[in-house]
Amino acid sequence: MRIGNDIVDVKRFLALIGNKRFLDRVFSKEEQEHIFSMKEKQKEAERMAGKFAAKESVAKALGLGISGGVNFLGIVVLPDKEGAPKVTLFDETLALFQKNGFKEIEVSISNTSEYATAVCIIN
């Protein structure tokens, strides 16, 4: 079992809402649609920060981190039918997950208007 966590400042993401280059580098088209469905900048920034923290927590649980070779777009965080965050892995990130014999990945995201945090557990 591996655990990863992350916390980010929501203000940082308020400033990035209109930055298309950043958005396309970090979030899939579906994630961007989910983020911007809020129609209120503060709530969009909170959702963006939560997804970012979730991706970082997954990368840390995998043992590498984003700077260690895990690609942001290889980790997609979208809500399941009940609204809970569900992680889907792609490309090199999925290959790393499978290579290490992992079978399950869970993530939990929480936020306030100031901070977003996420925890990932991989079995």
C-alpha positions in Angstrom: 0.0 0.0 0.0 1.2 3.5 -0.8 -0.1 6.9 0.4 0.4 10.4 -1.1 -1.0 13.7 -0.1 -0.9 17.3 -1.2 -2.2 20.8 -0.2 -2.4 23.9 -2.4 -3.4 27.5 -2.1 -6.6 28.2 -4.0 -5.5 31.9 -4.7 -2.8 30.5 -7.0 -5.5 28.9 -9.1 -7.7 32.0 -9.3 -4.8 33.6 -11.2 -4.6 30.6 -13.6 -8.2 30.4 -14.6 -7.6 32.1 -17.9 -4.2 30.5 -18.6 -5.1 28.1 -21.5 -1.5 26.9 -21.8 -1.4 25.8 -18.1 -4.9 24.3 -18.3 -4.1 22.2 -21.4 -0.8 21.0 -19.8 -2.4 19.9 -16.6 -6.1 19.1 -17.2 -7.8 16.9 -19.8 -10.7 18.4 -21.8 -13.2 16.6 -19.6 -11.6 17.9 -16.4 -11.7 21.4 -17.8 -15.4 21.1 -18.6 -16.0 19.8 -15.1 -14.0 22.7 -13.5 -15.7 25.4 -15.6 -19.2 24.1 -15.1 -19.3 26.0 -11.8 -19.7 29.4 -13.5 -18.2 31.2 -10.5 -14.5 32.0 -10.5 -13.9 31.2 -6.8 -15.7 27.8 -7.1 -13.8 27.1 -10.3 -10.5 27.9 -8.6 -11.4 25.6 -5.7 -12.3 22.7 -8.0 -9.2 23.3 -10.1 -7.0 23.3 -7.0 -8.6 20.1 -5.7 -8.0 18.3 -8.9 -4.4 19.6 -9.0 -3.8 18.4 -5.4 -5.3 15.0 -6.3 -3.0 14.6 -9.2 0.0 15.5 -7.1 -1.1 13.0 -4.4 -1.4 10.2 -6.9 2.0 11.0 -8.3 3.5 11.0 -4.8 1.7 7.7 -4.0 3.3 6.2 -7.1 6.6 7.1 -5.6 7.8 9.6 -8.3 5.9 12.8 -8.1 5.2 15.0 -11.1 8.8 16.2 -11.5 9.9 12.5 -11.2 8.3 11.4 -14.5 4.6 11.2 -13.9 2.6 13.4 -16.4 -0.3 15.5 -15.3 -2.4 14.3 -18.3 -1.7 10.7 -17.4 -3.9 11.2 -14.3 -7.5 12.2 -14.8 -9.8 13.1 -11.9 -13.5 13.2 -12.5 -16.6 12.6 -10.4 -18.2 9.2 -10.4 -22.1 8.8 -10.5 -22.3 9.8 -6.8 -20.0 12.8 -7.2 -16.9 11.2 -5.5 -13.6 11.8 -7.2 -12.5 8.9 -9.4 -9.0 8.6 -10.8 -8.3 7.1 -14.2 -4.7 6.6 -15.3 -3.3 6.7 -18.9 0.0 6.1 -20.8 3.2 6.0 -18.8 1.4 6.6 -15.5 -0.9 3.6 -16.1 2.1 1.5 -17.1 3.9 2.4 -13.9 0.8 1.5 -11.8 0.6 -1.9 -13.5 4.3 -2.6 -13.4 4.3 -2.2 -9.6 1.4 -4.6 -9.3 -1.1 -2.1 -8.0 -4.8 -2.9 -8.4 -6.8 -0.1 -6.7 -6.5 3.6 -6.5 -8.6 5.9 -4.3 -8.4 9.6 -3.8 -10.2 12.0 -1.4 -10.3 15.8 -2.0 -11.3 18.5 0.5 -11.2 22.3 0.2 -12.0 25.6 1.9 -12.0 28.9 0.1 -8.3 29.2 0.8 -6.8 25.7 0.5 -7.4 22.4 -1.3 -6.0 19.1 -0.1 -6.1 15.5 -1.4 -5.0 12.1 -0.2 -4.4 9.1 -2.4 -4.2 5.5 -1.4 -2.9 2.9 -3.8 -3.1 -0.9 -3.2 
